[in-house]
């Protein structure tokens, strides 16, 4: 071996170094984790810091820290919930006093605190996430034995509580605003529990409104073109709109309005004028502006009325008709379209991720779109989902086509970053003038005569309820301030706002999650567990377990209708007296009956229904014959039995149906037969006696009415 020698069984070079060790990687040394803070934000700007000096607190904290550095944690798609739960738990941990008993209960105590003090459901406390972090940190084997022993025992003794039923976010629940009843009426308010009634009108109202806005925008663009002027020329100095000052942007609104608005006296003549009147004109001096339009025309409106005494400008910045939004969807159009897509049961988290390529349109030979469907990738499920097909009779399809028509050719996404997820609910009553609200704009637009008639006709054509339209406009009746304004003045909580304000408003408008869940609920009657095609964003099993619940009033009512049909079937068939059986038993009784003439003997007894049992008829008893004595006593007993049967028939049927069918009806039929067989004189005397004394006769069905068995 050249320059090499064997030393104690190892090959070494002249320097005594193992040549194999030179090519092996340097072993990774374990890094001790001693930090007392954990980053709980993606940008590392927020930290959860440990201040509890207990060694058990340090054990848990370092395990959580290590858990956030594991490969398992980095493979998670979304870690926001984990970080939020760490932050909340560390805050709890800093105030926790450990002793020999509760050191293994700290995680369960945290869960109890979140449930009892903050009103969370067990599955929302984050305990499972904390256990996952600690478990995966132990597997790294970077802790002292004492710490590992404590953590393993802590995990083994901590079992998350069973998940409780979720409170679903539905559009129906969002409208559960008690004061709304006084404006829309109790009957309409109660109908808000039905997802089917609410969503039928929701789809039509939103789709019609979206198409109306897009039509107004196209109409306005045509007006600008006919005036042979570019939109840029309406901006001060021809500058780009986004570079203009707020005042200059408002001046653009004035220029656009005065150039294109058309009125007959004070009545807007077209859609674009109607929308501009709401979008561009300041609503504070609105009445005065309309008077000026009526008397002098649009061009007579000044930028400011009485500039020295009143600095309120007569126009506002546009939500809809800026140069940018004349050539692409505006935020309010994107918002309406996101609502419409959500009503097709697209997963809320995936709505704003949709692209043009996710929609399929089928055209006929003339090029007209006749069918449309969305096939999108659901991130949470990791697979493609399909929405229900829309055909040309659906107003939703028209709205989809209109929306696609205003998307720029080079734009792949259906929504821009400016699309609001859930804007503040601002009514015209509480709207400020600095930055007009798109929701206040929507309220005003829906109340215009033109759009109102269009929506009403669409609802009638579709044969669906105006429940959503009426309820949404009912919110506009509130004269209370918003929670944001109230909180600034009072520094109180949302709960106190609801208690102290007469007509409290929701903070935000409803979200896609509300719409999607109510849309699923509204299709409850179409649910079939074995359907080959599933248009929901979840499986049939998920719908069965999570959506067909007490929160789904359509499902509850549907079950109620089915139950009522079943009980009606039981009542009319199972509990209905079987006439054939009664006839058979009555005929058997009649065949066995023998009428005896009265004798002077006192040997024998007549029972409650007139049947005679005496020594001379013992052989008859054995043969099955029914012996009846032709006497006044027999006739009176039978008359009283029939009278009592007629009086208590309904109660006996309810309390003791078995006795009613098998005994009472048979006896009454049999007695009518026997009375016809008795002598006429006996029956007449018995009727006379009973008519005079029936009030003194006792009730004979008390025991049967208590469910007892007749003798």
LINCORKA-V144544 format. One record per pair of residues at least 24 apart in sequence whose ideal C-beta (glycine too) atoms are under 6 Angstrom apart, sorted by the first residue. I is the first residue (numbers start at 1). J is the second residue. D is the distance in whole Angstrom. If there is no record, write none. Layout:
I;J;D, I;J;D
//
This chain:
30;142;5, 33;62;6, 33;65;6, 33;66;6, 38;65;5, 38;86;6, 40;83;4, 40;86;6, 40;87;4, 48;86;6, 48;87;5, 48;90;4, 51;94;5, 52;93;6, 52;94;5, 54;98;5, 56;98;5, 56;103;5, 57;93;5, 59;147;5, 59;150;5, 63;134;5, 63;137;4, 63;151;6, 64;133;5, 66;137;4, 67;133;3, 67;136;5, 67;137;4, 70;136;5, 72;136;5, 82;129;5, 85;126;3, 85;129;5, 89;130;6, 104;154;6, 104;157;5, 107;158;5, 108;158;6, 121;164;5, 122;161;4, 122;163;6, 122;164;6, 123;163;4, 127;160;5, 128;160;5, 168;517;5, 168;551;5, 169;513;5, 169;514;5, 169;517;6, 170;514;6, 170;517;5, 170;518;5, 171;198;6, 171;510;6, 171;514;5, 171;515;6, 171;518;4, 172;198;6, 172;518;6, 174;510;5, 174;514;5, 175;471;5, 179;503;5, 180;474;5, 183;474;4, 183;477;5, 184;470;6, 184;471;6, 184;474;4, 191;467;6, 193;553;4, 194;553;6, 194;554;6, 195;518;5, 195;521;4, 195;522;4, 195;554;5, 196;522;4, 196;554;5, 197;465;5, 197;467;5, 198;467;5, 198;468;5, 199;518;5, 199;519;5, 199;522;4, 200;464;3, 200;465;6, 201;459;6, 201;464;5, 201;465;5, 201;466;5, 201;467;5, 201;468;4, 201;469;6, 202;468;4, 203;343;5, 203;396;6, 204;395;6, 204;458;5, 204;459;5, 204;462;5, 204;464;6, 205;455;6, 205;468;6, 205;469;5, 206;336;6, 206;339;5, 206;340;5, 207;340;6, 207;395;5, 207;396;5, 207;399;4, 208;395;6, 208;454;6, 208;455;5, 208;458;5, 210;336;4, 210;399;5, 211;398;6, 211;399;5, 211;402;5, 212;451;5, 213;333;6, 214;402;4, 214;406;6, 215;271;6, 216;271;4, 216;272;5, 216;275;4, 219;271;6, 219;272;4, 220;272;4, 221;326;6, 223;260;4, 231;323;4, 241;322;5, 241;323;5, 249;317;5, 250;313;6, 250;315;5, 250;317;6, 253;280;4, 253;315;4, 253;318;5, 254;303;6, 254;315;5, 258;298;5, 258;299;5, 261;298;5, 263;293;6, 265;294;5, 266;290;5, 266;293;5, 266;294;4, 274;448;6, 274;450;6, 278;441;6, 278;444;5, 278;445;6, 279;318;6, 279;319;6, 279;320;5, 280;315;6, 280;318;6, 282;314;5, 282;315;6, 282;316;5, 284;312;6, 284;433;6, 285;314;6, 289;314;6, 316;436;5, 319;438;5, 319;441;6, 328;408;5, 329;406;6, 331;418;5, 331;420;6, 332;438;4, 334;415;5, 334;419;4, 335;420;6, 337;403;5, 339;515;6, 342;512;4, 342;515;4, 342;516;5, 343;515;5, 343;519;5, 344;387;4, 345;516;6, 345;519;5, 345;520;6, 345;536;5, 345;537;6, 347;378;5, 347;537;4, 348;512;4, 348;513;4, 348;516;6, 350;376;6, 350;378;6, 350;379;6, 351;512;5, 352;415;5, 354;414;5, 355;412;5, 355;413;6, 356;412;6, 369;401;6, 372;397;5, 372;400;6, 378;537;6, 385;537;5, 386;535;6, 387;535;6, 388;535;5, 395;458;6, 422;508;4, 422;509;6, 422;511;4, 423;509;6, 424;508;6, 425;505;6, 425;506;5, 425;508;6, 425;509;5, 427;476;5, 429;479;6, 430;481;6, 430;482;5, 439;509;6, 443;476;5, 478;503;4, 478;505;6, 483;507;5, 520;547;5, 521;552;5, 521;554;6, 524;554;5, 524;555;5, 575;657;6, 577;661;5, 582;665;5, 582;666;6, 585;666;5, 586;666;5, 586;669;4, 586;670;6, 589;670;5, 590;673;5, 592;624;6, 592;625;5, 592;626;5, 593;626;5, 594;625;5, 594;627;6, 595;628;5, 595;630;5, 595;677;5, 596;627;6, 596;629;5, 597;630;5, 598;629;6, 598;630;6, 598;631;4, 606;633;6, 606;634;6, 609;641;6, 609;667;6, 610;634;4, 610;637;5, 610;638;5, 628;674;6, 630;678;5, 630;679;6, 630;682;6, 632;682;6, 632;685;5, 632;686;5, 635;678;6, 635;682;6, 635;683;5, 635;686;3, 636;686;5, 636;689;6, 636;690;5, 638;671;4, 638;675;6, 639;690;5, 640;697;5, 642;668;6, 642;671;6, 644;700;5, 644;701;6, 648;701;5, 651;705;6, 655;705;5, 656;704;5, 656;707;6, 659;704;5, 659;710;6, 663;710;6
//
